[in-house]
Amino acid sequence: MAFFDNFWNGEQGQDLIEYTLLLAFVALASAALFIGAGGSVHKIWTSASTQLSSAAMSAS
């Protein structure tokens, strides 16, 4: 019974490190995605703003 207790307690630190590394990887991947997509989002908003401004000018 003591063997299983030692085994269980010895594995908890390893799981914590694995989950921390996984979380760090997901955070870095998300940051890279947002940085890469920033230019595209800016272009979309600029285009939408231009079209809305044109529509507002022609409507008035």
Secondary structure, 3 states (H helix, E strand, C coil): CHHHHHHHHHHHHHHHHHHHHHHHHHHHHHHHHHHHHHHHHHHHHHHHHHHHHHHHHHHC
